[in-house]
Amino acid sequence: MTTDELAYKALEGLGAAPLRRFHGNLFPAEPKSRAVPYRWSRQELRPHLLHFSRALSLEEAERALARSHPRG
C-alpha cells in the first residue's frame, strides 16, 4: 500500500474522508461562475421605484426587507 492509501484507510477508520472524493474538484484552476452580468436601466426602473416609495409605509418596507434578509 502507498502512503496515501494508508492515510485514506486511517481516515476511513475514523469515519472521515477527503471532501474532494465526494465533491470532485472544489478549487478548479479556472473559476466557473454562473452569475450573469446585468445592467439596470435607471430610466425604466425609476417609475416603479417611485411608485413603491409612495405605496409602502416605512414599516412595511422594513418588514419586507427583514423577511428577505433574516438574521440568525
Secondary structure, 3 states (H helix, E strand, C coil): CCHHHHHHHHHHHCCCCCCHHHHCCCCCCCCCCCCCCCCCCHHHHHHHHHHHHHHCCHHHHHHHHHHHCCCC
